[in-house]
């Protein structure tokens, strides 16, 4: 749990929330406008690992928190898979065209 006396923790929490929400949005776009909804569900579920309450829950129940390096690698994988291989920008264009 972070407090105002730990500014680095506050920044990490904010970054976790930001990337978690962005990854969830990427997952939703892939679920409904992609050709592989399973991939979108996979990305959506992985996004939960970045949310601070999920990490706190894992630490409380199992005594193990996800290491920061694992989050960095997972974040890189999500961005690489969705931007490079997953053609996210094309899917966003399809999404906007269907509205």
C-alpha positions in Angstrom: 0.0 0.0 0.0 1.4 3.4 -1.0 1.1 6.6 0.9 1.9 10.2 0.1 5.3 9.7 1.8 6.3 7.3 -1.1 6.1 9.3 -4.3 7.7 6.5 -6.4 5.0 4.1 -5.3 2.3 6.6 -6.3 3.8 6.9 -9.7 4.1 3.1 -10.1 0.4 2.8 -9.1 -0.7 5.4 -11.5 1.4 3.8 -14.3 -0.2 0.4 -13.4 -3.7 1.8 -13.6 -2.9 3.6 -16.9 -1.3 0.7 -18.7 -4.0 -1.7 -17.3 -6.8 0.4 -18.7 -5.0 0.9 -22.0 -4.4 -2.9 -22.3 -8.0 -3.6 -21.4 -9.1 -1.3 -24.2 -6.7 -3.1 -26.6 -8.3 -6.4 -25.5 -11.8 -5.1 -26.1 -10.9 -3.8 -29.5 -9.4 -7.2 -30.4 -12.4 -9.1 -29.1 -15.0 -7.3 -31.2 -13.2 -6.0 -34.2 -10.4 -8.5 -34.7 -10.3 -11.8 -36.4 -9.3 -13.6 -33.2 -11.6 -12.8 -30.2 -9.6 -15.3 -28.1 -6.6 -13.1 -28.4 -8.6 -10.1 -27.2 -9.8 -12.1 -24.2 -6.2 -13.1 -23.5 -5.0 -9.5 -23.6 -7.9 -8.3 -21.5 -7.2 -10.9 -18.8 -3.4 -10.1 -18.9 -4.3 -6.4 -18.3 -5.6 -7.2 -14.8 -2.1 -8.1 -13.7 -1.1 -4.4 -14.0 -3.9 -3.1 -11.8 -2.6 -2.3 -8.2 -5.6 -3.9 -6.4 -5.0 -7.2 -8.2 -1.3 -7.2 -7.3 -2.2 -6.4 -3.7 -4.7 -9.2 -3.7 -2.1 -11.7 -5.0 0.4 -10.6 -2.4 -2.1 -10.9 0.4 -3.4 -14.4 -0.7 -0.3 -16.0 -2.0 2.5 -13.9 -0.5 3.8 -13.4 -4.0 3.6 -10.2 -6.0 4.4 -9.9 -9.7 7.9 -8.6 -10.1 8.4 -5.3 -11.9 10.6 -6.8 -14.6 7.9 -9.3 -15.3 5.4 -6.5 -15.8 7.8 -4.7 -18.1 8.3 -7.8 -20.2 4.5 -8.5 -20.2 3.8 -4.9 -21.2 6.3 -5.1 -24.0 4.7 -8.3 -25.2 1.2 -6.8 -25.2 2.3 -3.7 -27.1 4.3 -5.8 -29.6 1.5 -8.3 -30.2 -1.2 -5.7 -30.6 0.6 -3.0 -32.5 2.9 -5.1 -34.7 1.3 -8.5 -35.2 -2.3 -7.6 -34.2 -2.6 -4.6 -36.5 -4.3 -2.5 -33.8 -4.5 0.7 -35.9 -6.4 -1.2 -38.7 -8.9 -2.5 -36.1 -9.4 0.9 -34.6 -10.2 2.2 -38.1 -12.7 -0.7 -38.5 -14.2 0.2 -35.1 -14.6 3.9 -36.0 -16.0 3.0 -39.4 -18.7 0.8 -37.9 -20.0 3.5 -35.5 
